[in-house]
Amino acid sequence: MFKTPEFWVLAAFVVFFVLMGKKLVVMIGGALDERAAGIRKQLDEAEKLKNDAEKALAEYRKRQQDALKEAEAIAAQARTEAQALEVEQKAQLEQRLKPARRRRSTRSPRPKPRRWPRSVMPRSTWRSPPPAAC
């Protein structure tokens, strides 16, 4: 049993792991702990960035709503000013047209417009002459 090379390989393997096992466990555990700490740090940073992005989004949405409200207020003010200007312009137009309407009502009715002579009118619009009386 002590003479076979497999026994001595097994014995060396066991002694190696007994002596070095504790150091290997500590080294592997340390590497895993460092990796876990790095991942935790990245998760915390990602959470912070997410919160900052949500705050910025909320602020931009609030600004957008404020801008829409302001635009609606400006449009409403412009509408009221336009309506007031329309009423004012109509009143001024009525004041200007009153004398012309009074003059028009006192005039005789307009004469009928003259017809063009046949020489100027296109042939398609000519009327046939009235039938001759017998």
C-alpha positions as CSV (number, residue, x, y, z in Angstrom):
1,M,0.0,0.0,0.0
2,F,2.8,2.5,0.8
3,K,4.7,1.3,-2.2
4,T,2.2,2.3,-4.9
5,P,2.6,5.7,-6.5
6,E,-1.2,6.3,-6.4
7,F,-1.0,6.3,-2.6
8,W,1.8,8.8,-2.4
9,V,0.0,11.1,-4.9
10,L,-3.2,10.9,-2.8
11,A,-1.2,11.5,0.4
12,A,0.6,14.6,-1.1
13,F,-2.8,15.8,-2.4
14,V,-4.4,15.5,1.0
15,V,-1.4,17.2,2.8
16,F,-1.4,20.0,0.2
17,F,-5.1,20.7,0.7
18,V,-4.8,20.5,4.5
19,L,-1.9,23.0,4.6
20,M,-3.1,25.2,1.8
21,G,-6.9,24.7,2.1
22,K,-7.4,27.5,4.7
23,K,-5.4,30.0,2.6
24,L,-7.3,29.0,-0.6
25,V,-10.7,29.4,1.2
26,V,-9.6,32.8,2.5
27,M,-8.4,33.8,-1.0
28,I,-11.5,32.6,-2.7
29,G,-13.8,34.1,-0.1
30,G,-11.9,37.4,-0.3
31,A,-12.3,37.5,-4.1
32,L,-16.0,36.7,-3.8
33,D,-16.4,39.4,-1.2
34,E,-14.7,42.0,-3.3
35,R,-16.8,41.0,-6.3
36,A,-20.0,41.2,-4.1
37,A,-18.9,44.6,-2.8
38,G,-18.3,45.9,-6.4
39,I,-21.7,44.7,-7.5
40,R,-23.4,46.2,-4.4
41,K,-21.6,49.5,-5.2
42,Q,-22.8,49.4,-8.8
43,L,-26.3,48.7,-7.7
44,D,-26.3,51.6,-5.3
45,E,-24.9,53.9,-8.0
46,A,-27.6,52.6,-10.5
47,E,-30.3,53.3,-7.8
48,K,-29.0,56.8,-7.3
49,L,-28.9,57.5,-11.1
50,K,-32.5,56.1,-11.4
51,N,-33.7,58.4,-8.6
52,D,-32.0,61.4,-10.2
53,A,-33.5,60.5,-13.6
54,E,-37.0,60.2,-12.0
55,K,-36.6,63.6,-10.3
56,A,-35.5,65.2,-13.6
57,L,-38.4,63.6,-15.5
58,A,-40.8,64.9,-12.9
59,E,-39.3,68.4,-13.1
60,Y,-39.5,68.4,-16.9
61,R,-43.1,67.2,-16.9
62,K,-44.0,70.0,-14.4
63,R,-42.3,72.5,-16.6
64,Q,-44.1,71.2,-19.6
65,Q,-47.5,71.5,-17.8
66,D,-46.6,75.0,-16.7
67,A,-45.7,75.9,-20.3
68,L,-48.9,74.4,-21.6
69,K,-50.9,76.4,-19.0
70,E,-49.0,79.6,-19.9
71,A,-49.7,78.9,-23.6
72,E,-53.4,78.4,-23.0
73,A,-53.5,81.6,-21.0
74,I,-51.8,83.5,-23.7
75,A,-54.1,82.0,-26.4
76,A,-57.2,82.9,-24.2
77,Q,-55.9,86.5,-23.8
78,A,-55.3,86.8,-27.5
79,R,-58.8,85.5,-28.2
80,T,-60.4,88.1,-25.9
81,E,-58.2,90.9,-27.3
82,A,-59.2,89.8,-30.9
83,Q,-62.9,89.7,-30.0
84,A,-62.6,93.2,-28.4
85,L,-60.8,94.5,-31.4
86,E,-63.4,93.0,-33.7
87,V,-66.2,94.7,-31.8
88,E,-64.3,98.0,-31.9
89,Q,-63.6,97.7,-35.6
90,K,-67.2,96.8,-36.4
91,A,-68.4,99.9,-34.4
92,Q,-65.9,102.1,-36.3
93,L,-67.1,100.6,-39.6
94,E,-70.7,101.2,-38.7
95,Q,-69.9,104.9,-37.9
96,R,-68.1,105.3,-41.2
97,L,-70.9,103.6,-43.2
98,K,-73.8,105.5,-41.7
99,P,-73.5,108.6,-43.9
100,A,-73.0,106.5,-47.0
101,R,-76.2,104.5,-46.2
102,R,-78.1,107.7,-45.6
103,R,-77.0,109.0,-49.0
104,R,-77.8,105.7,-50.7
105,S,-81.3,105.6,-49.3
106,T,-82.1,109.0,-50.7
107,R,-80.8,108.2,-54.3
108,S,-82.9,106.7,-57.0
109,P,-82.3,103.1,-57.7
110,R,-79.4,102.1,-59.9
111,P,-80.0,101.8,-63.6
112,K,-79.7,98.4,-65.2
113,P,-76.2,97.7,-66.6
114,R,-75.8,98.2,-70.3
115,R,-75.5,95.2,-72.5
116,W,-72.5,94.8,-74.7
117,P,-73.0,95.3,-78.4
118,R,-73.0,92.1,-80.5
119,S,-69.8,93.0,-82.1
120,V,-68.0,92.7,-78.8
121,M,-69.9,89.8,-77.4
122,P,-68.9,86.2,-78.4
123,R,-71.3,84.5,-80.8
124,S,-72.2,81.8,-78.3
125,T,-73.9,84.4,-76.2
126,W,-76.0,86.1,-78.9
127,R,-79.7,85.9,-78.7
128,S,-81.6,85.0,-81.8
129,P,-83.4,88.1,-83.3
130,P,-87.1,88.3,-82.6
131,P,-89.4,86.9,-85.3
132,A,-90.6,89.5,-87.8
133,A,-94.2,90.6,-87.6
134,C,-96.3,89.7,-90.6
